[in-house]
Amino acid sequence: MTRLTFADFKARAATRLLRQPLPDAFDPNKIPSKGDHRLAEMLAPHDGALHRPAAVLIPIIPRPEGATILLTQRASHLKDHAGQVAFPGGKMDIQETDPVQTAIREAEEEIGLTTDFIDPIGYLEPYLSSTGFRIVPVIAIIDPAHHLSIDSNEVESTFEVPLSFLMDAAHHETHSREWRGTLRHYYAMPYNGHYIWGVTAGIIRNLYEKVYGE
């Protein structure tokens, strides 16, 4: 499909992505409309003061054969979200004032992706996770000449998924599983043996809607 080329994606992103994080992105008095609660009402938040500010990097790599999005497989020994597919990212440090600072710092700590290879191009609206993180996604173009150095304490491996695959709504499946006695629904995008789901899939869905939504 023509509209799924990198050139078209970048042109759309230039006019549709947020140029700055929303002013109230981390306002405890405002509950984000985006989040795990979108498909699972039982996860709807009640107290914004409990949300912890966080950011993730959505790394888009313009490859000759087609652009990709870089994802990580979290280490299997981690206490939280062990083995799950994720974007580089994490909690904002108290001295960080912009989510891009957090996203770039975490990318360097987790996978050795340094700032000289990262070109941030915009933001998405905050995404509220079921674990209480208020996550601002930072979209960036990554120089294909980059090199990685994975921190095995946090990340088991990295892999790339074609942008054209993830920006095609036909691959945005809705799955469900029992959670605390209730059936919970969530987005999932299985790809080449990797199970992309939950927060990561929800953020990818939001990116698709932001860039390609009518």
N, C-alpha and C positions, 0 to 999 in steps of 0.2 A: 504493500500500500504506500502510495507516494507520501502521504502525510506523516509516515513513520520514519522518514529519513532524518538524519541528524541535523541537516541544514534547516529543515522545516521545524524540527523541535526547537532548535536554538532561536529561530526567528520568532516563534510563538512565545517562548520563554521570556524573550526580551521585553515583551509587552504585557505578559500575563502574570509573571512571578512578582511577588512583593519586592520592592527595591530595598526596603528596610523591614526589620521585624515590626509587627503591630505594636503600637505604643502601649497597649494593655496586655501584651502577650503573657506577662507574668503577674498580672493584677489578680490578687486573691479574691477580689469581689466579682470577677467575671469568669464564668465557667466556659471553657472552650467548646465549640460546637463539634469539633473534630475529635475523634478518639475511639477507644475500644467500646465505649458506650453507644456508639452509632448503631452497631448491629446487636448489642447486648444491653438491653435496658437495665438489667440488674446491676450493671456496672456504672450507672449514672452517678456522678459525684454529687455530694451534698455540701462539702465544705472546701472552698477553694484555698483556704489558708493552709491546707495540708499538702498542697501540690509542691513538689520540689522542682525548681528550674533545671532544665537540661537541654542539650542540643545534640543533633546528629548531623553528619556530613553525608550528602547524597553525591557520591563521586561518579561523574560521567566521563568516560574515556572515549575520545573520537578515534576509533581504530579504522584502518583502511577498508576492512571488510564490513564495517558497520559499528556504530557506537555501542558501548556497553555500560552497565552500571556495576560498580565494584561492591561486593558484599563480603561479610566475614562470617565464619562459622565459629561461634564462641567455644571456648575451651570446655571440655566435658567435666572438669573437676570443679567448676565454679558453683558457688552456692545458689545463685539466682540465674535462671534462664540458661542453664548449662546445655551446650550443644546446639543452641538455636541460631538461626540465621539472623544477622543484625547489620545495621550500618555502624561505622565507627562513630563513637559518641559516648556521652555520659553526663553526669551532673556538672552544673556550672560551679566553678570555684567562686568564693565570695568576692574576690577582686576582679572577676570578669564581668564586663558590662555589656558585651555584645555576644550573642550566641555563636557568631563566626569564630570568636576567640576560642570558645570551648570546643567547637567542632574540629578546628584545625589542631588544637592541642591534643585532643583525644586520638585523632587520626595518626599523629606522630607517635604517641605513646603506644597505641595498640598495634599498628602495622608499619610504622616507620615512614609514613607518607608525609613528607616535609612541605612546608608552606611555599617553597619556590616552585613546586609543581602544581599548586592549587590556585585556581582562578574562580572565586565565588561569583555567582551571577544572580543570586536572588534567594528569597526565603518563601516558606509556606506558612500558613496559619499554624498556631500551636496545636499539638496533638496530645491528648490526655491518655496516658496508659492506665491500665487497671491497677498497676502498682503505685500510682500516685505521682508519676513524673509528668510535668508539663513540658513537652519536648518541642523545640523549634527546629524544623529541618532547614539546613543550609545546602542549597544546590550549588555544585561547583564543577567546572570543567577541569579535568586532570590531564596534564601533559603525558602523552603515551610513553615518553622517555623516562618516566618515573621509575623508581625502584623501591621495593618494600623490604622491611625488616620486622618480621612478626614477633611480638611478645607472646611467647607460649603460655605465660601465666594468664593471659586474657583471651587469646585467639588461637584456635587450632589450625585454621587455614583461611585462605581467601579464594574467591572465585568471581567470575564475571558472567553476567547475564545480558543478552542482547537488549538494547534499549527498545528495539522494535517489538520484542516479546512482551516486555513489561508495560509498554504503552499501548497494548492491544487489549481492550476490555474483554475480549473472548477468553483471555487467560486469567481473568479475575474471578476465581471460583469462590463460592460461599460454603464453608464447611461448618460443622458443629461438633461439639463434644460436651459431655456432662461436666459441669463445674459447680461444686458445692450443692449438689442435688438439683441443679437447674440446667437446662440445655442452653449452652452459650453458642452464638453464631459469630463467625469471624471470616475475614478474607484470607484466601490461600492461593498461592501461585506456584505449584510444583514445577520444578525445572531441572531436568537432567540429574535426577537423584537427590536434589536439594528440596527441602520442604520450607518454602518461604511463607510465613503466616503471621498472624497476630499483629503486633505494632508495626513491624517492618512492612508487611503486606498492606496494612491500613495506610501507612504513609505513602507507599507507592501508588495506591489507589487515589489518594488525595493529589499527588503530583499529576497523575493522568487527568483528573477532573479539572485541575487548575490550568493545565496547558491545552487540553483538547476539549474541555467542556464548552458547551454552546451557551 
